């Protein structure tokens, strides 16, 4: 059955890529069409580098108007739009914690701030056993914590599972006032990844685990991973998952993230890298992601296919970050636009060319701050400049 799905996926990808390439034909990435950032990334002319922003994110706007983010052990609050930051210790024993670069923040309607993360201090040393395609006994826990005073002091710091967590990517508050965030679990024999969510019905005091989405795989980057969620207008929660199969896969929950069903492929082409879904103040959905191939191309160096990285060869393209908007709950999207591109190193799958793992912060209605964990992108753009092309 999985083989059949992959064959169908290949056909869909061919059609999708032809459509997008024709729509974007003629764009050139140079200093005439954009500017080069201080860390050698191309960004479009109608965007701006956030040169004074000293933090990576994620960022949230507190109810008192400040901006909150976190680093490895501290929360940071800015009262001047990110120019300077006040620091507050999160943990009573900071030596026992190191918050992962993948983390999520939210302030609820009731004013409670919730943080979820992986604790790198508890991570086991990964030693890959090639003969069994596995990391035996891998541990990297998922934690959640909350603050009742806008991020100055923290409480209810809880470990939710001990299994290796590849990433914590997105957190939302549903219209019913419940909190849902995405996490992962590594499975074994052979190694592959799965995704799940946690839901809190009491502002982060307690958490309930969803069913686990396990689509199999073989390799240290195989399976479904690093998902992102948003609530649709019909009340369902929509989840997009990173895969090695050329597109995002999706799932839906009608019970506040407790149960995920209708798991299937989408027609959104994507590399083996995570996307980020976000609901804008305008009501539109925005998607940030690394497409399967660079703009105007239909090939890229592949990884895997040997059961070590993954069971099939996959595009790990991360040298471009793209954006698209949807006015109809993700049924169709505006033409994808490249908003950041590696300028000096292109068409090679190397860490120095990567621009991936995006965070998005709507600093004020229609103004997005976009930062990345990989590549160090820090930029600002306006929604209105990217919604016209269909």
Secondary structure, DSSP 8 states (H G I E B T S, - for coil): -HHHHHHHHHHHHHHHHHHHHHHHTT---STTTEEE-TTSEEEETTEEE-TT-------EE-TTS-EEEE-SSEEEEESSTTSS-EEEE--TTGGG--EEEEEEEEE-TTS-EEEEEEEGGG------BTTTTB-TT-EEEEEEEEESSTTSS-EEEEEEEEE-------EEE-TTS-EEEEEEEEETTTTEEEEEEEEESSTTSS-EE---B-----STT-BSEEEEEEE-TTS-EEEEEE-SSSEEEEEEESSTTS--EEEEEEEEE--SS--EEEE-TTS-EEEEE--SS-TT-S---EEE-SSSS-SSEEE---SEEEEEEESSTTSS----EEEEEESSS-SS--GGG--EEEEEEEEETTEEEEEEEES--EEEEEGGGSSS--
